[in-house]
Amino acid sequence: QVQLVESGGGLVQPGGSLRLSCAASINIFRINVMAWYRQTPGKQRELVAAAPRWGSRNYADSVTGRFTISRDTANNSVYLQMNNLKPEDTAVYYCKAEQVVETTTYNYWGQGTQVTVSS
């Protein structure tokens, strides 16, 4: 089992910045992919950014150039730096850990943190 705890959400004006943090209960080197998703009422949860243990980060088109995901193995955490925020970025943001053990993939989710972009 992996527990994930997000923090850093809040209210910010358009054009502002926020940094989300997600702390994992295990060494994240053991986690294949750390990712951030977001969800708004009535819509499916969507991938925002993913950071594989090996390989390139990938981002949703809507956040490319504005958001940056990073893994911090020393602190067992993953971060999402969000710049130039727009009202359409308003959502609950979830951290996800994807762990592959032998041939089985386990997905773990945090409780979510609200991000509201409004003037």
Order of alpha helices (4+ residues) and beta strands (2+ residues): beta-beta-beta-beta-beta-beta-beta-beta-beta-beta-beta
